[in-house]
C-alpha cells in the first residue's frame, strides 16, 4: 500500500499548555469534520507563558513525543508561547509536518489591513516575546503594530464570565489604548480570546476586523493537509481523544465550555515519561 495513503487515516495531534488550545481544536473540528483528533493539554505545567524559552522547548518536545506515540500524521502547536519559542526548534527535530498559531493569524491580519496598522492582544508572555510583532514585520517591514497585553481575559474565559458587566468594563479599560491607534485589524493573540470575541468586537471600533488565530490556524491545517495529500478521505464521524497531564475532571468540565459540546473520557498522562 502507498504509505501516504496509509498516513491519511492517521489522526491530527494538537497540543497546548492547557485549555486554550481547545478553541483551535474546535475550529479544526468544524473545518475538518472527518479527521480524527488527539488533543493533549499540559495542565500540570500550565501556563507556559512565564517560562524560559529553554523550558518551553523541553516541554513542547515532550508534548510532541507523546502525540507521536499515538501514531499521528500532523502536529498543531495550539499554544502561542510554544509557537513563539519552540516551533522552529521542533521542526528541526521531527520529520512530521507541523504548524503553530502565530503565522496563520499574522498572515490573515496583513491580508485584511489596507492601512498596515495592526493591533495584537495577548498574554504578558506572548506580547513580551514579540512573536506576533516579528511575524508581522517579516511579512511587511512597513507595518505599524500596536501590541497590548490583556492577561485577565484568560481567567475570564476559564471562569465563564463572558457576558458579565465586569467583563465589559475590563475590556473597555484594556482596549481603550488601541482606539487612538487607528488600527484596522486586531489579532486575538491568545487561544482563550475567541471566547470573548463578541465582547471585544463591541468594545473596539466597528470597522476593526478581528483576526481569530484559532480559526486561521484551522484553515491553514486544512490547506496543508490537502497540499501534502494527507487529508482523510473518509466520510464517517471522526474520533476525538483528549489527554491531560493533571486534573482530567477539571479539564472535562471547563473544556466542555470551550468546545460548546460534551467531552467524553479524558485520560491522564505522565508527560515526564516522554
Residue pairs with C-beta under 8 A, 6 or more apart in sequence:
4 229
4 230
7 73
7 230
8 73
8 229
8 230
8 231
8 232
8 233
9 232
9 234
10 36
10 71
10 72
10 73
11 35
11 36
11 37
11 38
11 70
11 71
11 72
11 73
11 239
11 241
12 28
12 32
12 35
12 36
12 37
12 38
12 72
12 73
12 74
12 75
12 76
12 221
12 225
13 38
13 39
13 40
13 64
13 67
13 68
13 70
13 72
13 74
13 75
13 76
14 21
14 24
14 25
14 28
14 37
14 38
14 39
14 40
14 75
14 76
14 78
15 21
15 39
15 40
15 41
15 42
15 60
15 63
15 64
15 66
15 67
15 75
15 76
15 77
15 78
15 79
15 82
16 22
16 24
16 39
16 40
16 41
16 42
16 78
16 79
16 82
16 191
17 41
17 42
17 45
17 46
17 47
17 48
17 49
17 59
17 79
17 81
17 82
18 41
18 42
18 43
18 46
18 47
18 251
19 41
19 43
19 46
19 158
19 192
19 251
19 254
19 255
19 258
20 78
20 79
20 154
20 157
20 190
20 191
20 192
20 258
21 39
21 41
21 76
21 78
21 79
21 191
22 39
22 41
22 191
22 255
22 258
22 259
23 191
23 192
23 194
23 195
23 214
23 258
24 76
24 78
24 101
24 191
24 213
24 214
24 217
24 218
25 37
25 39
25 78
25 240
25 259
26 214
26 258
26 259
26 260
27 212
27 214
27 215
27 217
27 218
28 35
28 37
28 76
28 217
28 218
28 221
29 37
29 238
29 240
29 259
30 218
31 218
31 219
31 221
31 222
32 218
32 221
32 222
32 225
32 231
32 232
32 238
33 237
33 238
34 232
34 233
34 234
34 235
34 236
34 237
34 238
35 225
35 231
35 232
35 238
36 232
36 238
36 239
36 240
36 241
37 238
37 239
37 240
37 241
38 67
38 70
38 72
38 241
38 243
39 240
39 241
39 242
39 243
40 63
40 66
40 67
40 243
40 244
40 245
40 269
40 271
41 242
41 243
41 244
41 245
41 251
41 255
42 48
42 59
42 63
42 244
42 245
42 271
43 244
43 245
43 246
43 247
43 250
43 251
44 244
44 245
44 246
44 247
44 271
45 59
45 245
45 271
47 81
47 123
47 125
47 154
48 56
48 59
48 79
48 81
48 82
48 125
49 81
49 123
49 124
49 125
49 126
50 124
50 125
51 59
51 81
51 125
53 85
53 86
56 81
56 82
56 85
56 86
57 85
57 86
57 89
57 90
59 82
60 77
60 79
60 82
60 85
60 86
60 89
60 90
61 86
61 89
61 90
61 93
62 271
62 272
62 274
63 82
63 271
63 274
64 75
64 90
64 94
64 98
65 274
66 243
66 269
66 271
66 274
67 75
68 94
68 96
69 274
70 241
72 96
73 96
73 97
73 230
74 96
74 97
74 98
74 99
74 221
74 224
74 225
74 230
75 90
75 94
75 96
75 97
75 98
75 99
76 98
76 99
76 100
76 217
76 221
77 83
77 86
77 87
77 90
77 98
77 99
77 100
77 101
78 101
78 191
78 214
78 217
79 101
79 191
80 101
80 102
80 122
80 123
80 125
80 126
80 131
80 189
80 190
80 191
80 213
81 123
81 125
81 126
81 129
82 100
83 100
83 101
83 102
83 103
83 131
84 100
84 102
84 126
84 129
84 131
85 129
85 131
87 98
87 100
87 102
90 98
91 98
97 224
97 228
97 230
99 217
99 220
99 221
99 224
100 217
101 191
101 213
101 214
101 217
102 131
102 132
102 135
102 189
102 213
103 135
103 220
104 213
104 216
104 217
104 219
104 220
105 132
105 187
105 188
105 189
105 211
105 212
105 213
105 216
105 217
106 132
106 135
106 136
106 139
106 187
107 139
107 216
108 211
108 216
109 118
109 136
109 185
109 186
109 187
109 211
110 118
110 136
110 139
110 140
110 143
112 184
112 185
112 209
112 211
113 143
113 183
113 184
113 185
113 209
114 184
115 182
115 183
115 184
116 140
116 142
116 143
116 144
117 143
117 144
117 146
117 181
117 182
117 183
117 184
118 136
118 143
118 144
118 145
118 146
118 183
118 184
118 185
118 186
118 187
119 145
119 146
119 147
119 148
119 178
119 181
119 183
119 185
119 186
119 187
119 208
120 127
120 132
120 133
120 136
120 145
120 146
120 147
120 148
120 186
120 187
120 189
121 127
121 147
121 148
121 149
121 150
121 153
121 174
121 175
121 178
121 186
121 187
121 188
121 189
121 190
121 193
121 200
122 132
122 147
122 149
122 150
122 189
122 190
122 193
123 149
123 150
123 151
123 154
123 190
124 149
124 151
126 132
126 149
126 189
126 190
127 147
127 148
127 149
127 189
128 149
130 147
132 145
132 147
132 187
132 189
133 145
133 147
136 143
136 145
137 143
137 145
144 181
146 177
146 178
146 181
146 183
148 174
148 175
148 177
148 178
150 174
150 175
150 190
150 193
152 170
152 174
153 170
153 171
153 174
153 190
153 192
153 193
153 196
154 190
154 192
156 162
156 164
156 167
156 170
156 196
157 192
157 193
157 195
157 196
157 258
158 192
158 254
160 257
161 167
162 195
162 196
162 198
162 199
163 199
167 196
167 199
168 199
168 202
168 203
171 196
171 199
171 200
171 203
172 203
175 200
175 203
175 204
178 186
178 204
179 204
179 205
183 208
184 207
184 208
184 209
185 208
185 209
185 210
185 211
186 200
186 204
186 208
186 209
186 210
186 211
187 211
187 213
188 194
188 197
188 200
188 210
188 211
188 212
188 213
188 214
189 213
191 213
191 214
193 200
194 212
194 214
194 215
195 258
197 210
197 212
200 210
201 210
204 210
222 231
224 230
225 231
232 238
240 264
241 267
242 251
242 252
242 255
242 263
242 264
242 265
242 266
242 267
243 266
243 267
243 268
243 269
244 251
244 266
244 267
244 268
244 269
245 268
245 269
245 270
245 271
246 268
248 266
248 267
248 268
249 266
251 266
252 263
252 266
255 263
255 266
256 262
256 263
